[in-house]
Amino acid sequence: MADMHEAIARRFTNVYICQTCNATNRCGSGKPNKCRKCGGKRFRLKKKKRKSAA
């Protein structure tokens, strides 16, 4: 199970999505200064997928 936790951490930590062009941006610490694709400055964290109730 340790491999699963490492994979989740790798996929979701320090990953931001540009709200202008939906590009994925990785940053070592904190938010990125600008988008790698469009140069925008508005970001959100990548959302984790929710488990289905059924």
N, C-alpha and C positions, 0 to 999 in steps of 0.2 A: 504494500500500500504506500510505501514511501515514494515510489516512483510516480504514483498518481499525484501526490501533493507537490512534488517537484515540477511536474508537468503543468499543473494549474498555476503555480507561482510563475513559471516561465511565460505562460500565455497571457496572464492578466496583470502582473505587477509592472508598473512604469510603462504602460501602454496607453496612449491617448489617441482619440479620434478627433480629427479636424471637423468642426461643425459646418464649415463652408463646403469642403470637397469630399468629406468622408474618408480621407487618407489616414492610414495607420502610422503613428509616429511613436517611436520608442525613445525614452530619455533615461539616462542613468540616475539622475536625482531631480526631483521636482518636475514642474511642467516644462515642456519645450518652449523656446522663445518664439519660434515661427514654424509654420508648416513646411515640410520638405517639398511639397508639391505646388501649393498655391501661395505660400507666404503669409497665410492668415494667422491670427493670434487667438482665435477662439477654439478651446479644446474641451473635451469631456473625457472621463475615464472610460475604458472599455468595460462594457457590462458583462457580468457572468451570466451564463445561461441558467435559467431556473429549471429545477426538476419538475416534471409534470406530476400532477396530483393523481392521475389515473393509473 
